[in-house]
């Protein structure tokens, strides 16, 4: 019910959410750094100023948690989280230095039930859930090759109303 109400507010241009990307990313990174795999990966963030988005806190945590967990799983040695804002939107980028994926694979990865990682234990629902949450929040996701050849996931999320109008 809460998600339906949130969707209605977003459709009518009135999201009451104001969630800090900085705080969410920092908390998730701290948690991942305490995992066996996360201890081996350098996770850094480039978030120069506080950025608040028009997204529910739990939804943002779900999105960032899923994407960062995937990045740590596939990275060779590093993951970089960066955030920039402009034109009423935050651009969140999560990049790993892993093997990367082809354009065909990136399209398939977004389909519910599709897994590219045959070694993992997931059900192939993570990215589809992320995409559903982002659509609900009038946000988007794109996959591309990162600077180190790994995968770069870029999110475009509306800034909170207070920041978007200043």
C-alpha positions, 0 to 999 in steps of 0.5 A, spaced: 500 500 500 505 504 501 509 503 495 502 504 491 501 511 495 508 513 493 507 511 486 501 516 486 505 522 489 511 521 484 506 521 478 503 527 480 510 530 481 510 530 489 514 525 492 515 527 500 521 523 500 528 526 502 534 520 502 541 522 503 545 518 498 551 519 502 549 516 508 546 510 505 552 508 501 556 509 507 552 504 511 552 499 506 560 500 504 561 499 512 557 493 512 560 490 505 567 491 508 566 486 514 564 481 509 569 476 507 569 478 500 569 485 502 575 485 506 579 483 500 576 489 495 578 496 496 571 500 496 572 507 495 567 513 494 567 520 490 561 523 493 564 531 494 557 534 497 551 531 500 546 529 495 539 528 497 534 524 493 526 523 492 526 516 494 524 512 500 530 510 504 528 503 504 528 503 497 534 506 496 538 501 501 535 496 497 538 499 490 544 501 493 545 494 497 544 490 491 548 493 486 554 494 491 554 487 493 554 485 485 560 490 484 564 487 490 562 480 488 565 481 481 571 486 482 578 484 482 580 489 487 576 495 487 569 498 487 568 506 486 562 509 488 561 516 485 555 521 485 554 528 482 548 532 481 545 537 476 538 538 472 534 536 478 537 529 478 543 525 482 547 521 477 550 515 482 555 511 479 558 504 481 564 501 478 568 495 479 574 493 475 572 486 474 571 482 467 565 486 465 559 484 460 558 485 453 552 489 451 548 482 450 549 480 457 547 487 460 541 487 456 539 479 459 542 481 466 536 486 466 531 480 465 527 477 471 530 470 472 537 471 468 543 470 471 550 471 468 554 469 474 553 461 474 557 460 480 553 464 485 547 462 489 542 468 487 535 467 483 537 472 478 532 477 481 536 482 484 537 487 478 530 486 476 527 488 483 532 494 482 529 496 476 522 496 478 524 500 484 527 505 480 521 505 475 517 507 481 521 512 483 521 516 476 529 513 476 533 509 471 539 505 470 544 504 465 549 499 464 556 500 460 563 499 460 567 502 466 574 506 465 577 499 468 574 495 463 569 492 468 561 494 469 559 501 470 552 501 473 549 508 472 543 511 476 539 517 475 535 519 481 530 525 482 533 530 487 529 531 493 524 537 491 528 542 496 534 541 492 531 540 485 528 547 486 534 551 488 
